[in-house]
Amino acid sequence: MCGIIGYCGPRRAAPILLEGLKRLEYRGYDSAGIALATPGCTTAGEGADSLGVIKARGKIKDLKALVPPDIAGTTGIGHTRWATHGEVTDANAHPHLDGTGDFAIVHNGVIENFHQLRDHLLAQGVEFHSETDSEVIVHLLARAYQGDLVAALTATVSLLKGTYGIVAMYRGEPGRLVGARNGSPLVLGIGQGEMFLASDTTAILGYTRQVIYLEDGEVVSLTADEYATSDLMNREIRKEVDHISWELESIEKTGFTHFMEKEIYEQPEAIRRALRGRLDREYATGHLGGLNLNSRELLEVGRIVLLAAGTSYHAGMVATYALEELVRVPAVAELASELRYRNPLVERDALYFAASQSGETADTLYAMREVQRKGGRVLGICNVVGSTIARESDGGVYIHSGPEISVASTKAFTSQLAAFYVFALLMGRMRHLSHDQGLRLIEALEAVPGQIEAILAHTEPIRALARRYASCEHFFFLGRGINYPVALEAALKLKEVSYIHAEGYSAAEIKHGPLALITEETPSVFLVPRDGLREKVITSMKEVKARRGPVIALAVEGDQEVARVADEVLYVPEAHHLMYPFLLAVPAQLFAYYCALERGCNVDQPRNLAKSVTVE
Ligand code: F6R
């Protein structure tokens, strides 16, 4: 979603802002802009002595073309916008200026009471230049300013209802930026004689690794050499400096054409990292350091509820099957967006997980807070270190996938599975699983990265299949049991990157309605590994064949029976039955990727989508 970058220091700000915005492109955006303490360079229509603002709809390269290469100014702010209020226009792009052109702001989030604030400002004669909710902020800031920018920002945000990450600058204090957050991330980067403020560490990773994550209700003021953090009562807050361990190359394509491709190929290593140090062969169990629960508390867990959205929800669904089988406690996955508004019953012995790659998804975050408010204990399963869900949860596990840049989530899915499986192993060994069963599970998990490598070494059949079928407009993905959620995930991947309509279903359910849609032009992809439901899935394949629907199977190497029924087969290696979700997800991801290429889609930035969905 929207991205923010700010810079104060000795260097020219514009190239740093543009570079930061480029790094934030992956989040999804439709327009972009920068503001500099450089009068006279504005495209925003203000006077020649206002702050310089250059903004435009379209890509960062379009913005770059408008920025004079030698433009001065060593303090500035930049923004990528993903429209929520108002269309995609130059005027609605950020930064926004007040009427004098002295104040500029960028804003992520949604101001819920902007109509009232706008009406109030209009009544006072303020002129608006955009349709955005954000513009009210800059007018309020200008009116609140009485010689102290932090005080003005604090007074401004106290009037706002909704979510925000805001960075502001004032022409009268050209070497200073101020920022505030509520529900939309902001991170301060501390460099050598320079400071950064961003919505996402990827924007500043090339410049510094020393960061401070702001919390909701905190305000920051920075100059090139100093920063200060305070709360909304203007009381100073001392914050810990964190160190980012991600390498710069982890946010670059390193020879791959797209981030999606790169991240699919990173899965073996990502899963190894998610498992590293967490499998204990001696006791045949799992170790998860950050759960903040002792053995007795874990034993008392009578129900497990997984909260998530999108791909993370599908990973959670897979995990429920593994948890019920291995731990023998009821486990359910809930769409965080639905649970939040359902007034959920939070049982005493329930343990909740909030699973989120970004750790910033609003639906998941608010569902987590709702459960916590009712006394529930929520553990996070996150990728982004220091993200809001990771910090606000009552404990949890990092999946250590490294940055996931592609909007379509791939490696986070399989790494989340790995983390959930370690938890299932740990809980299972405390209850019903024998040492021997635990050991077999460890071996099965450790084999997964190698098995995925084997799949990734022979992708030509998947590519050829995509060539043959990418022109179809409708697909079904069908699986059973633990692979049913993988069918949902496969359908989601195909639709989001290739814009092909795809539905995921339980293979058993198609006879309850969807069979009506089967035609010669509607292929069905069946997930049919060697497990207890294989025969049932083969029966469903035959039902589709009988209606002349093309049948594509993802099956286990050497499965001749499946090959006889299906029109096309892709093979995965033989594995422990619980490991097939990992192995079936990978060819499904590649199939979606190759179909998108065949159809000429912009794989890393699918239309209308954003990487981290921080609004409801
Ligand atoms: C799909 C995708 C989304 C996310 C969803 C949740 O490829 O990326 O469906 O999975 O928005 O995001 P996180 O995991 O960051 O909470």
Boltz pocket constraint, residues with backbone or C-beta under 6 A from the ligand:
constraints:
  - pocket:
      binder: B
      contacts: [[A, 309], [A, 310], [A, 311], [A, 312], [A, 313], [A, 355], [A, 356], [A, 357], [A, 358], [A, 359], [A, 360], [A, 361], [A, 364], [A, 406], [A, 407], [A, 408], [A, 409], [A, 410], [A, 492], [A, 493], [A, 496], [A, 610], [A, 611], [A, 612], [A, 613]]
      max_distance: 6.0
